[in-house]
Amino acid sequence: MQRQSWEQGVAGHAALDLGLGELAVLLADAAVTRQQPDGRLGDAGGEQGAVNGAAYGEAVRYAAQVTGDPRFASALDAQLRWLRVEAPRADDGTLFHLLGGREVWADTVYMVVPLLAVTRHPELAVAQVRGHRDRLHDRRSGLYAARWDSDQSRLTHPEHWGTGNGWVVAGISRALRLRADWPAGVRDELAGHAREVIDACLAYRGEDGLFPDVLDDPATFREANVAQMLGYATLTGVADGWLPSSYAVPGRDLVAAADRRVDGRGLVTGVSGAPAFTAPGTSSEAQAFHLMAHAALRRLPAADAGAGRPGPAGPRTLPR
């Protein structure tokens, strides 16, 4: 499928989770080929994303380790320098999502937090979670708003977009998986926050196992990718021990609900659709999260995974 930078990055995550190392290296090669001079991976097509290219970083890091090609290592260093020093950000260091603006988006949590975690910058990873939480998290509902404008000091998109909440919990879950040695207390803080948001989202699950596109607005269309993102996060949490095993039940159900939306061509239908993500359709990121959710399902202990459930091969251990 044709992809923008973050979609190619999530495709790389799916390849890594499925143990498809050669594919991950090919995806990483495309990311480096299209890298901007400022370090943003995969953004040569004129995208205005300040952080989206960082989703590529995990595959580029993998390629550097398995090939020994210094081209990949240099590209990763440039991407990290952009995130750590040069990317536009608020006074407290919270990254802005787009160039030419000062908006904080929920999506950014997924784009940058796992990469910062796995590249020995855990303090920066948790700082991004905290900065986004302070601006976007509604403590009353437990849900995330979509966007905050720093110039106006207010939410410009206060709706509790399902996919935005999915980006947050999937990003934290992936970061917790990729790094074991968090500073004291940080792992529990991140895991507790992810669980809080997962629980808040699950309250809006319908009888079909899916969610409204805006979680607390039943008039919006039924959306399937947030089920996959929550399924991925929930099953990852169970497999990695920061969620109780009882969460395997809703995790399996979320994946099964998304499975029912797969058409005869293998496309997950009824997701927040590319390119505008404002109406039901299909998307590369939904395809990737479908695969990632199934890979997470296969990581569950046998007692939690359910007998005979089909799915792709489990992930190989990623090099550190």
KEKE-3310 file (N, C-alpha, C; in steps of 0.2 Angstrom, whole numbers, plus 5000, padded with zeros to 4 digits):
npx = (5004:5002:5011:5013:5025:5024:5016:5023:5033:5025:5022:5035:5036:5027:5033:5045:5039:5033:5044:5050:5064:5071:5062:5060:5072:5072:5062:5067:5078:5071:5067:5078:5083:5074:5076:5076:5087:5088:5086:5074:5066:5061:5054:5054:5045:5038:5031:5023:5026:5033:5037:5033:5042:5050:5044:5050:5062:5064:5065:5076:5086:5087:5091:5104:5110:5109:5115:5127:5130:5136:5128:5115:5116:5121:5110:5100:5106:5105:5091:5088:5095:5088:5075:5080:5086:5083:5070:5054:5047:5038:5041:5044:5049:5040:5036:5031:5019:5018:5027:5029:5019:5012:5006:5001:4999:4990:4995:5008:5014:5015:5024:5036:5040:5042:5054:5063:5064:5070:5082:5090:5086:5077:5073:5069:5059:5049:5047:5040:5028:5023:5022:5013:5002:4999:4993:4983:4976:4961:4956:4944:4936:4946:4951:4960:4961:4962:4970:4981:4984:4998:5000:4987:4984:4975:4963:4961:4956:4945:4939:4937:4945:4945:4956:4967:4968:4971:4984:4991:4990:4996:5008:5014:5014:5022:5034:5036:5038:5050:5060:5068:5075:5069:5070:5069:5053:5047:5042:5031:5023:5021:5015:5003:4997:4994:4985:4975:4970:4967:4956:4947:4944:4938:4926:4918:4915:4906:4892:4896:4909:4917:4920:4914:4920:4924:4925:4916:4905:4892:4886:4895:4904:4906:4921:4936:4950:4954:4950:4960:4971:4970:4968:4981:4989:4983:4985:4999:5002:4998:5006:5018:5017:5013:4999:4985:4981:4968:4965:4967:4956:4947:4956:4958:4945:4944:4953:4946:4935:4940:4945:4933:4930:4938:4940:4938:4950:4959:4959:4957:4942:4932:4939:4947:4950:4963:4966:4963:4958:4945:4934:4926:4936:4950:4967:4985:4991:4981:4981:4994:4993:4984:4991:5001:4993:4989:5002:5005:4995:5000:5010:5006:5005:5002:4990:4983:4981:4971:4965:4970:4968:4970:4984:4998:5016:5025:5035:5052:5066:5071:5087:5097)
npy = (4994:5011:5023:5035:5044:5040:5029:5020:5018:5012:5000:4995:4992:4981:4972:4969:4964:4952:4945:4947:4951:4954:4961:4972:4978:4982:4991:5000:5005:5012:5022:5029:5033:5042:5052:5068:5082:5088:5077:5070:5055:5048:5058:5065:5068:5080:5081:5088:5084:5085:5075:5062:5055:5048:5037:5027:5024:5013:5002:5006:5007:4993:4988:4994:4987:4973:4973:4980:4991:5008:5018:5017:5018:5031:5038:5035:5042:5055:5057:5055:5066:5077:5074:5076:5089:5098:5098:5107:5113:5115:5125:5117:5106:5097:5090:5097:5093:5096:5105:5122:5126:5126:5115:5102:5085:5070:5059:5060:5053:5040:5040:5045:5040:5026:5025:5033:5027:5015:5018:5022:5034:5035:5045:5056:5050:5047:5060:5065:5058:5063:5077:5077:5071:5081:5091:5085:5075:5070:5070:5068:5059:5050:5050:5054:5070:5077:5087:5101:5118:5128:5141:5147:5142:5132:5118:5114:5104:5096:5084:5066:5057:5041:5034:5043:5041:5027:5028:5033:5023:5012:5017:5019:5006:4999:5005:5001:4988:4987:4992:4987:4992:5004:5020:5021:5018:5023:5014:5008:5020:5023:5011:5011:5023:5019:5009:5015:5023:5013:5007:5017:5019:5006:5007:5012:5002:4994:4982:4976:4975:4985:5003:5020:5032:5044:5042:5045:5049:5043:5045:5046:5036:5018:5012:5003:5002:5007:4997:4987:4994:4995:4982:4977:4984:4980:4966:4966:4971:4961:4950:4955:4957:4969:4971:4963:4945:4944:4954:4948:4943:4954:4958:4948:4948:4960:4959:4949:4956:4965:4956:4952:4963:4961:4961:4952:4954:4955:4968:4978:4984:4999:5008:5022:5032:5033:5046:5057:5054:5056:5049:5033:5020:5013:5010:5010:5010:5004:4991:4987:4988:4977:4966:4968:4966:4953:4947:4951:4944:4931:4931:4929:4919:4902:4898:4910:4913:4906:4892:4885:4897:4906:4914:4925:4921:4922:4935:4938:4939:4955:4963:4971)
npz = (5000:4997:5006:5019:5029:5043:5042:5035:5045:5055:5048:5047:5061:5062:5053:5061:5073:5068:5065:5053:5047:5035:5027:5036:5035:5021:5022:5030:5022:5013:5021:5024:5012:5009:5018:5026:5025:5038:5046:5048:5045:5030:5025:5013:5003:5005:5017:5031:5044:5060:5068:5063:5055:5065:5068:5060:5065:5073:5064:5056:5066:5069:5056:5056:5065:5061:5048:5049:5041:5040:5035:5039:5053:5054:5049:5059:5070:5065:5065:5078:5084:5078:5085:5099:5099:5089:5084:5083:5098:5114:5129:5139:5133:5127:5112:5096:5084:5070:5058:5057:5065:5082:5089:5099:5098:5101:5093:5093:5104:5100:5089:5094:5107:5109:5101:5108:5120:5117:5112:5123:5129:5140:5149:5141:5134:5144:5148:5137:5137:5149:5146:5135:5142:5151:5144:5136:5142:5149:5165:5171:5162:5158:5146:5131:5123:5106:5100:5106:5106:5108:5107:5109:5121:5123:5120:5103:5097:5105:5105:5109:5101:5094:5088:5092:5105:5104:5098:5109:5120:5113:5110:5122:5127:5118:5120:5134:5131:5123:5131:5146:5158:5165:5173:5191:5197:5185:5176:5182:5183:5169:5165:5173:5169:5155:5158:5164:5153:5144:5151:5151:5138:5135:5141:5131:5122:5110:5107:5095:5097:5093:5092:5093:5081:5087:5103:5114:5107:5100:5088:5078:5066:5066:5071:5067:5069:5081:5089:5086:5090:5103:5106:5103:5113:5125:5125:5124:5136:5145:5140:5144:5157:5164:5164:5172:5170:5167:5157:5145:5140:5135:5126:5117:5112:5106:5095:5088:5085:5076:5066:5060:5052:5041:5023:5008:5001:5010:5017:5031:5035:5037:5045:5052:5038:5026:5014:5023:5035:5041:5039:5036:5030:5022:5028:5028:5041:5048:5043:5047:5061:5063:5060:5070:5082:5081:5082:5095:5101:5099:5108:5120:5136:5135:5143:5143:5129:5122:5115:5099:5091:5076:5069:5065:5064:5080:5087:5084:5095:5098:5094:5106)
capx = (5000:5006:5012:5017:5031:5022:5013:5029:5036:5021:5023:5041:5035:5024:5038:5049:5035:5032:5050:5052:5069:5073:5057:5061:5078:5070:5058:5072:5082:5067:5066:5085:5083:5070:5077:5077:5094:5087:5086:5068:5067:5056:5049:5056:5039:5035:5026:5025:5026:5039:5039:5031:5047:5053:5042:5054:5068:5066:5067:5083:5091:5087:5095:5110:5113:5110:5119:5133:5130:5136:5123:5109:5118:5121:5103:5097:5109:5102:5084:5088:5097:5082:5071:5082:5088:5081:5063:5050:5044:5036:5046:5045:5052:5035:5037:5025:5018:5019:5032:5026:5014:5014:5001:5003:4995:4991:4998:5016:5016:5017:5029:5043:5041:5046:5061:5067:5065:5074:5089:5094:5084:5071:5070:5066:5053:5044:5045:5035:5022:5020:5020:5006:4997:4997:4989:4978:4972:4955:4956:4937:4934:4952:4952:4964:4959:4966:4976:4982:4987:5002:4999:4981:4984:4968:4962:4958:4952:4944:4935:4941:4946:4947:4963:4971:4969:4975:4991:4994:4991:5000:5015:5017:5014:5028:5040:5037:5041:5056:5065:5067:5078:5067:5072:5065:5046:5044:5039:5024:5020:5019:5010:4997:4993:4991:4979:4969:4967:4963:4950:4942:4942:4934:4919:4914:4915:4899:4890:4900:4916:4920:4920:4913:4926:4925:4923:4910:4900:4889:4883:4901:4904:4909:4928:4939:4957:4955:4950:4966:4977:4968:4970:4988:4991:4981:4988:5006:5002:4997:5012:5024:5016:5010:4992:4983:4980:4961:4964:4968:4949:4945:4961:4956:4939:4945:4956:4941:4930:4943:4945:4927:4930:4943:4937:4941:4956:4963:4959:4953:4938:4928:4944:4948:4953:4968:4972:4961:4956:4939:4928:4928:4939:4956:4974:4991:4992:4976:4984:5000:4990:4980:4997:5004:4989:4990:5008:5004:4991:5004:5015:5003:5006:4997:4984:4979:4980:4966:4967:4968:4967:4975:4988:5005:5021:5027:5040:5059:5069:5075:5093:5098)
capy = (5000:5018:5025:5041:5042:5036:5023:5016:5017:5007:4994:4992:4989:4975:4967:4967:4960:4946:4942:4948:4955:4956:4966:4977:4981:4985:4997:5005:5007:5017:5028:5032:5036:5048:5056:5075:5084:5089:5071:5067:5049:5046:5064:5069:5070:5086:5081:5094:5081:5086:5069:5056:5050:5045:5030:5023:5024:5006:4998:5009:5004:4986:4988:4996:4981:4967:4974:4984:4997:5014:5022:5016:5021:5039:5040:5035:5047:5061:5057:5056:5073:5081:5074:5078:5095:5103:5098:5112:5110:5119:5127:5111:5101:5093:5091:5099:5088:5098:5110:5128:5127:5124:5110:5095:5080:5063:5054:5060:5048:5033:5041:5046:5037:5019:5025:5036:5022:5009:5021:5024:5040:5034:5051:5060:5046:5048:5067:5066:5056:5068:5083:5076:5070:5087:5095:5082:5070:5073:5066:5066:5054:5046:5049:5060:5075:5076:5092:5107:5124:5131:5149:5149:5138:5128:5112:5116:5098:5093:5077:5061:5053:5034:5033:5047:5037:5021:5030:5034:5017:5008:5020:5017:4998:4997:5008:4996:4981:4988:4993:4984:4995:5010:5023:5018:5020:5026:5009:5008:5026:5023:5006:5013:5027:5016:5005:5020:5025:5007:5006:5022:5017:5000:5008:5014:4997:4992:4975:4973:4974:4991:5009:5026:5035:5048:5037:5047:5052:5037:5047:5045:5030:5013:5012:4996:5002:5008:4990:4984:4997:4993:4975:4977:4987:4976:4959:4967:4972:4954:4946:4958:4957:4975:4970:4956:4941:4945:4958:4944:4941:4959:4959:4943:4950:4966:4957:4946:4961:4968:4951:4952:4968:4960:4959:4946:4956:4956:4974:4980:4990:5003:5011:5029:5030:5037:5050:5062:5051:5059:5045:5026:5018:5008:5013:5006:5009:4999:4984:4986:4986:4971:4961:4968:4964:4946:4945:4951:4938:4925:4931:4927:4913:4897:4898:4916:4914:4903:4886:4885:4903:4907:4921:4925:4919:4926:4940:4936:4944:4961:4965:4977)
capz = (5000:4997:5013:5021:5034:5049:5040:5033:5051:5058:5044:5050:5068:5061:5051:5067:5077:5064:5064:5045:5047:5029:5026:5040:5032:5015:5024:5033:5017:5010:5025:5024:5005:5008:5024:5025:5028:5045:5050:5048:5041:5026:5024:5007:4999:5007:5023:5036:5051:5064:5072:5061:5053:5070:5068:5056:5069:5076:5059:5054:5071:5067:5050:5057:5069:5057:5042:5050:5036:5044:5032:5044:5060:5053:5048:5065:5074:5063:5067:5086:5085:5077:5091:5105:5099:5084:5082:5087:5105:5119:5133:5144:5129:5123:5105:5092:5079:5064:5056:5055:5070:5089:5091:5103:5096:5104:5089:5094:5109:5097:5085:5097:5114:5109:5099:5113:5125:5115:5111:5129:5131:5144:5153:5136:5133:5149:5148:5131:5139:5154:5143:5132:5147:5155:5139:5132:5146:5153:5171:5173:5158:5157:5139:5128:5117:5100:5099:5110:5103:5113:5106:5111:5127:5124:5115:5097:5095:5111:5105:5112:5095:5096:5086:5096:5112:5102:5098:5116:5123:5109:5110:5129:5127:5114:5124:5139:5129:5121:5136:5153:5163:5166:5180:5197:5197:5179:5172:5185:5181:5162:5164:5176:5165:5150:5160:5165:5147:5141:5154:5149:5131:5135:5143:5125:5117:5108:5106:5090:5099:5090:5095:5089:5079:5093:5108:5118:5102:5097:5081:5074:5063:5070:5069:5069:5070:5088:5093:5085:5094:5110:5107:5103:5119:5130:5124:5125:5143:5148:5139:5147:5164:5168:5165:5174:5164:5165:5151:5139:5137:5131:5121:5112:5109:5102:5089:5085:5082:5070:5061:5056:5047:5035:5017:5004:4998:5016:5019:5036:5032:5042:5049:5050:5032:5023:5017:5028:5042:5044:5036:5036:5024:5024:5029:5029:5048:5051:5041:5051:5068:5063:5061:5077:5087:5081:5084:5102:5104:5100:5113:5127:5138:5132:5147:5141:5122:5119:5111:5092:5088:5071:5069:5062:5068:5085:5085:5086:5100:5094:5097:5110)
cpx = (5004:5006:5015:5021:5029:5019:5018:5032:5032:5022:5030:5040:5032:5029:5042:5045:5033:5038:5053:5058:5071:5068:5058:5067:5076:5066:5062:5076:5078:5067:5073:5085:5079:5070:5079:5084:5094:5087:5080:5068:5060:5051:5051:5051:5036:5030:5028:5025:5033:5042:5037:5037:5051:5050:5046:5060:5070:5068:5074:5088:5092:5092:5102:5114:5114:5114:5126:5134:5130:5130:5117:5110:5118:5114:5099:5100:5106:5095:5084:5090:5092:5077:5073:5084:5085:5074:5059:5047:5042:5042:5048:5048:5047:5035:5030:5025:5019:5024:5027:5020:5016:5008:5004:4998:4996:4995:5006:5018:5019:5023:5036:5045:5045:5053:5065:5069:5070:5081:5092:5092:5077:5068:5067:5059:5047:5042:5040:5028:5019:5018:5013:5001:4994:4992:4983:4974:4967:4955:4949:4935:4940:4954:4957:4960:4964:4972:4975:4986:4991:5001:4993:4980:4977:4968:4959:4954:4950:4941:4940:4941:4949:4954:4968:4973:4972:4982:4994:4995:4996:5007:5018:5018:5021:5034:5041:5040:5048:5062:5063:5069:5076:5070:5067:5058:5043:5040:5032:5020:5017:5013:5003:4993:4990:4985:4974:4966:4963:4956:4945:4939:4937:4927:4915:4913:4908:4898:4894:4907:4920:4918:4917:4920:4928:4921:4917:4905:4897:4886:4889:4901:4908:4916:4932:4946:4958:4955:4956:4971:4976:4970:4977:4991:4989:4985:4996:5007:5002:5003:5018:5023:5014:5003:4990:4981:4972:4960:4965:4961:4947:4950:4960:4950:4939:4948:4951:4936:4933:4943:4939:4926:4935:4939:4941:4948:4961:4964:4955:4949:4935:4933:4944:4952:4957:4964:4970:4960:4950:4933:4930:4931:4944:4962:4979:4992:4987:4979:4990:4997:4987:4986:5000:5000:4989:4996:5008:5000:4995:5009:5012:5005:5000:4990:4980:4977:4974:4968:4965:4967:4972:4979:4995:5010:5023:5033:5047:5061:5073:5082:5093:5104)
cpy = (5006:5021:5032:5039:5038:5030:5018:5014:5011:5000:4991:4989:4982:4970:4965:4962:4953:4942:4942:4953:4958:4962:4972:4981:4985:4992:5002:5008:5013:5023:5032:5036:5042:5053:5063:5077:5086:5083:5067:5061:5049:5052:5068:5071:5076:5086:5086:5091:5083:5080:5062:5052:5046:5038:5025:5021:5017:5002:5000:5006:4997:4985:4989:4990:4975:4967:4977:4990:5004:5019:5022:5019:5029:5042:5041:5041:5054:5062:5058:5064:5078:5080:5077:5086:5100:5103:5104:5109:5116:5121:5121:5105:5097:5095:5093:5094:5090:5104:5116:5129:5125:5120:5104:5090:5073:5058:5054:5055:5042:5035:5042:5042:5030:5020:5028:5031:5017:5012:5024:5032:5040:5041:5056:5056:5048:5056:5069:5064:5061:5074:5083:5075:5076:5091:5092:5077:5073:5068:5064:5059:5049:5046:5055:5064:5074:5081:5098:5112:5128:5139:5151:5146:5135:5122:5115:5110:5094:5086:5072:5056:5046:5033:5037:5043:5030:5023:5030:5027:5012:5010:5018:5010:4996:4999:5003:4990:4982:4989:4990:4988:5002:5013:5021:5022:5022:5020:5008:5014:5025:5017:5008:5018:5024:5012:5009:5022:5019:5006:5011:5021:5011:5001:5010:5008:4994:4984:4972:4972:4980:4997:5014:5029:5041:5044:5039:5050:5046:5039:5046:5038:5025:5012:5006:4997:5003:5001:4986:4987:4995:4986:4974:4979:4982:4969:4960:4968:4966:4950:4949:4959:4963:4976:4964:4952:4941:4949:4954:4943:4947:4960:4954:4945:4956:4964:4953:4950:4964:4963:4951:4958:4967:4958:4953:4947:4956:4963:4975:4986:4993:5006:5018:5030:5036:5040:5055:5060:5054:5055:5038:5025:5013:5013:5008:5005:5004:4992:4982:4984:4979:4965:4962:4966:4956:4943:4946:4946:4932:4925:4929:4920:4908:4897:4904:4916:4911:4898:4887:4891:4904:4913:4920:4923:4924:4930:4936:4941:4949:4962:4971:4981)
cpz = (5000:5004:5014:5027:5040:5048:5038:5040:5055:5054:5046:5057:5067:5058:5057:5071:5074:5063:5056:5045:5040:5026:5029:5037:5026:5017:5027:5028:5013:5014:5025:5017:5005:5015:5022:5028:5035:5049:5050:5043:5037:5024:5018:5002:5001:5013:5028:5043:5054:5067:5069:5058:5058:5071:5065:5060:5071:5070:5057:5060:5070:5061:5051:5061:5065:5051:5043:5045:5040:5041:5037:5051:5059:5053:5055:5070:5072:5065:5075:5087:5084:5083:5097:5105:5095:5082:5086:5093:5109:5124:5138:5140:5125:5116:5101:5086:5072:5063:5055:5060:5077:5092:5094:5101:5100:5100:5091:5099:5105:5093:5088:5103:5113:5106:5104:5118:5123:5113:5117:5130:5135:5147:5148:5134:5138:5149:5142:5134:5144:5151:5139:5136:5150:5150:5137:5136:5150:5159:5173:5169:5157:5150:5137:5123:5112:5099:5104:5106:5108:5113:5109:5118:5128:5119:5109:5095:5101:5111:5107:5106:5097:5094:5090:5102:5110:5101:5104:5119:5120:5110:5117:5130:5124:5118:5130:5137:5127:5126:5143:5159:5164:5173:5185:5197:5191:5175:5175:5183:5174:5162:5168:5172:5158:5152:5161:5158:5143:5144:5152:5142:5131:5137:5137:5120:5116:5108:5100:5091:5097:5094:5090:5087:5084:5099:5112:5113:5098:5090:5076:5071:5067:5067:5071:5071:5078:5092:5092:5089:5101:5111:5107:5110:5125:5130:5126:5133:5147:5147:5143:5155:5168:5168:5168:5169:5162:5159:5145:5136:5133:5125:5115:5108:5104:5095:5085:5081:5075:5064:5057:5051:5041:5029:5014:5001:5004:5019:5025:5035:5038:5047:5048:5044:5029:5017:5022:5035:5045:5042:5036:5029:5026:5025:5030:5037:5051:5049:5046:5058:5068:5064:5068:5082:5087:5083:5092:5105:5104:5105:5120:5129:5136:5136:5145:5134:5119:5114:5103:5088:5083:5072:5066:5067:5074:5083:5088:5091:5096:5098:5100:5108)
residu = (MET:GLN:ARG:GLN:SER:TRP:GLU:GLN:GLY:VAL:ALA:GLY:HIS:ALA:ALA:LEU:ASP:LEU:GLY:LEU:GLY:GLU:LEU:ALA:VAL:LEU:LEU:ALA:ASP:ALA:ALA:VAL:THR:ARG:GLN:GLN:PRO:ASP:GLY:ARG:LEU:GLY:ASP:ALA:GLY:GLY:GLU:GLN:GLY:ALA:VAL:ASN:GLY:ALA:ALA:TYR:GLY:GLU:ALA:VAL:ARG:TYR:ALA:ALA:GLN:VAL:THR:GLY:ASP:PRO:ARG:PHE:ALA:SER:ALA:LEU:ASP:ALA:GLN:LEU:ARG:TRP:LEU:ARG:VAL:GLU:ALA:PRO:ARG:ALA:ASP:ASP:GLY:THR:LEU:PHE:HIS:LEU:LEU:GLY:GLY:ARG:GLU:VAL:TRP:ALA:ASP:THR:VAL:TYR:MET:VAL:VAL:PRO:LEU:LEU:ALA:VAL:THR:ARG:HIS:PRO:GLU:LEU:ALA:VAL:ALA:GLN:VAL:ARG:GLY:HIS:ARG:ASP:ARG:LEU:HIS:ASP:ARG:ARG:SER:GLY:LEU:TYR:ALA:ALA:ARG:TRP:ASP:SER:ASP:GLN:SER:ARG:LEU:THR:HIS:PRO:GLU:HIS:TRP:GLY:THR:GLY:ASN:GLY:TRP:VAL:VAL:ALA:GLY:ILE:SER:ARG:ALA:LEU:ARG:LEU:ARG:ALA:ASP:TRP:PRO:ALA:GLY:VAL:ARG:ASP:GLU:LEU:ALA:GLY:HIS:ALA:ARG:GLU:VAL:ILE:ASP:ALA:CYS:LEU:ALA:TYR:ARG:GLY:GLU:ASP:GLY:LEU:PHE:PRO:ASP:VAL:LEU:ASP:ASP:PRO:ALA:THR:PHE:ARG:GLU:ALA:ASN:VAL:ALA:GLN:MET:LEU:GLY:TYR:ALA:THR:LEU:THR:GLY:VAL:ALA:ASP:GLY:TRP:LEU:PRO:SER:SER:TYR:ALA:VAL:PRO:GLY:ARG:ASP:LEU:VAL:ALA:ALA:ALA:ASP:ARG:ARG:VAL:ASP:GLY:ARG:GLY:LEU:VAL:THR:GLY:VAL:SER:GLY:ALA:PRO:ALA:PHE:THR:ALA:PRO:GLY:THR:SER:SER:GLU:ALA:GLN:ALA:PHE:HIS:LEU:MET:ALA:HIS:ALA:ALA:LEU:ARG:ARG:LEU:PRO:ALA:ALA:ASP:ALA:GLY:ALA:GLY:ARG:PRO:GLY:PRO:ALA:GLY:PRO:ARG:THR:LEU:PRO:ARG)
# end
